[in-house]
Amino acid sequence: MKKLSKKVALVTGGSEGIGFSSALYLASEGCNLVLVSRNKKKLEKAANRIKKKYKIKCLAVEGDVANPNLPSKVFKKIKKEFDRLDILINNSGGPPMGSFLYQNDQSWDLAINQNLLSVIRFTHSAFPLMKKNNFGRVINILSVLAKEPTPQMVLSSTARAGVIAFAKSVSYDLGPFGITINNICPGGVLTKRFESLLVDRAKQLNKSPKDFLKERTNTVPIGKFAKPDEIASIILFLCDKKSSIITGTSIIADGGQSKSL
């Protein structure tokens, strides 16, 4: 029997990038899925691709995690279809680049809702179903910026750091119910968003995207940026029963690039 057979996972931002790779890895171990994404077309394509490859159930729910009403909509569907949830992958794209000097209240409000409050809301909604089975895995996909902030990514740095504090705090409340909560903090991951950020930054510096990518790659000690499935493999480990001792912590997955402890 596969490791996650009959279990159910909710993956936000599940239509592409790290979210989609994570969904594929979970499905390969027999896990049923609920995918959430803003782009209906991409979402349905991702769900159909997974169902075609693996014999599992895969629901697709369109929605923006920044919307405070989305968790209620998603969990109504989960209760109706499965009446259980074992794994929650909180994954969402980061806010735009830009110095603190150029951000306004609207920018901050969107970043906090998308990258901090969404994690809090979905975790809160998942708790009753996880508690019922005395098992749960909450995994938050963040960024190394949460540990090593940069001025050009102040929105992401601030919101992601808030998730680290949240996860550490609630790990005490969730632990007695067999629920762990952890963060994965990748460095550069070769997704469409990361590539677009590189292109934007290259333009700002008046460099070619190709040369800038090479320059940035040379700053990574292992000599490469991660692929989405490398992050997904960490997620799969954290979902295993054998990882039950790990909770309230953050795993840096950046090829040794960051200098903070």
N, C-alpha and C positions, 0 to 999 in steps of 0.2 A: 504494500500500500504506500502511496506517495505521502510525503511528510505533512502536507497541508490539506489532505483529502477531507472534504466536507466542511472545511473552514470557509469563512467569508471575509474578504478584504475590501475596504473602501479606499480608493486611490483618487485624490483630487489632482487636477492637472494631469489626468491620465491619458490624454490623447496623443502626446508626443514626448520626446526627450526622456528625462529620467523617469517621469511618471509612467510612460508607456513601457519602457524597458522593465520597470519594476513589476508592472502588471503581467508582462510576459513571463517573468521569472516565477511569480507567484502561481500563475496558471499552470506552468510546467510541473508544479508540485501538487496539482489537483485542487487548488484554491478557487472557489467561486469569487466573482468580482463585481464591484460596483464602481464604474468610472464616472468622474465628474470633470467637465470642461466647459469653457465658454463657447467654443466653436462646435456647433452641432454637426457639421459635415465631417470634420476631423474626428470627432468623438465617435460617431457611428462607424466610420471607416476603421478606427482602432478596435472597437468592440467586435465588429464582424471579422476582422483579421484574427483576433484572439480566439473567438468561437470556432472559426474554421480550423485553426491549428490544434486546439485542445478541446476535449470534451467536458467543458465546464459551462456554468451559467455566467453570463456577463451582461449586467444592466448598464445602460448609458443614461446619465442624467445631465441634461444641459443646465449650466448655471455658473455664475460668477461667485467665487468664494468670498469676495468682498461684500456680498449681499448678506446682511444678517438673517434674512429669512430662508436662505438656502438650506442650512442644516435640517430644519424642520421638514422641508420638502423631500430631501434625500432620505431621511430616516423613516418617513412614512412609507416610502417605497421599499426600504430594507426590511422593515417589520412585516410588511405585507408579503414580500417574496421569500424571505429567509427566516425572519424572527430571530436573528442572531448576528453578531458582528465580532470577529476575532482580531482583526488587524485594521489599523487606521494609518494610512500614509498621508500625512499632511504635506502637500507639495504644491507650490504655486510660484509663478514667475515673479521675479523681483521688480521693484519700481525702477523708474528711469534714473540714469546718471545725473549728477549735478551737485554742485557745492551747496552747502547750507545757505549761502548768501543769496541764492536764487530760488529757494523753495518758499512756497506759500502755504497757508492753512489747508487748502484743497489738496495739495501734494502730500502733506503729512497725513491728512485724514485718510486718503486712499491707501497710502503705504501701510499705515497701522491696521486698517481694516483687512487689507489683503494678506499681509504677512505676519501679523500678530493675533489680532482678534479672530481671524478665521481658524487658527490653530486652537485657540481657547474654546470657541463655539463648537467646533466639530469634536474635540476631545470631551467636552461636557456632554454632548449628545450621545457619544459612543459609550460612555461609562455604564449606564444601566444595562445595556446588552452584554457588555464584557463581564460585568459583575455577576450576572446571572449564571455564566459558565465558569466563573472563577479563573478566567484566562483572558489576557488581552495584550496586544502589542501596539503601542502608539509610537510611530517613527516620524520625526519631523525633518524634512529636507530643507536645510538652511544654506549657509554659505560660510566660507572661512572668514568672511567679513564680520561675522558675529563675534569672532575672537580677535581679529586683527582689522579694525576699521580703517577706511580710507576716506579722505575728504570728498572725493568725487562720487562716492557711493554712500553718502550720509543717510539717506532714507532707508536703504537696505540694511546698512550696518546697525542702525538704531532698532529697527523693528525685529531683526533676526536676533539681536542680543537679548531683546525682551523675551523671545521664545525660550532661550537657554535658561533664563531665570525662572520662567513659568514651569518648564519641564522639571527643573531641580526641585522647585517648591512642591509641585503636585505629586512627585514620585513617592513622597511620604504617605500621601492619602491613597494612592492607587495600589501601592505595594501589597498591603494586606489582602487584596482581592485577586492576587495573581496577575496583576497588570503592570507591565513595565512601560516606561516612556523614555525615549532616547532621541538624540539629534545626530544627524550626519551633516557635516560641514565640508562640502566639496570645495576645491579650488576651481580652476577652469575645467569645465566639462564640455566636450564638443557637441553642443546642441545648437539649434538655430538661433536661440536667444544669445548665447555666448558669442557666436560668430558675428551676429549683428552688432553686439557691443564692441567687438574688436574693430569692425569696420568703422563704426562711429568714432571710436577713439583714434584710429589711424588717420581719419580725415582731420580731426582736431589738431593732430601733430604733424599734418602735411606729409604723411608717409603712405606707402602703398600697403594695402591690407596683407598682402603676402609677406612683405618684409617685416611688418609689425608682428604678424603671427610667429614668424621665425624668431624674432627678437624676444617675444614674450615666452615662447617655448624654451628658449635658452636659460630662462630664469628658474625653471623647474629642475631640481636636482636629478630626478629620474629621466629627464629629457623628453617628456611628453605630457600632454593634457589627458585627463581621463575620458573614457568613453562612457556613455550612459549605463551600459551593462555592467561596468565595473562598480558603479555605485549600487546598482540593483543587487549585485552579489552580496554586498554588505547588508542590505535590507533583508535578504533571504536568511542570512545568518541570524540577524536580530529577531526574526520571526520564529526561529526554531526554539523548542522547549529547552535545548541545551544552553541557550543564552539567558536563562531566567535570572541569573545573578547580576546581570548588567542592567542598571536603570538609573535615570537621572543624570546621564553623562552625555558628552558630546564627542563624537569620533571625527577627527580631522582627516580628510581624504584629499590631500592636495599635492601629493608627490614630494612632500618635504619643502614646499615653497615658502610657507609662512614661517616666521621667526619666533612667534609667541609660543609659550608652553601650553 
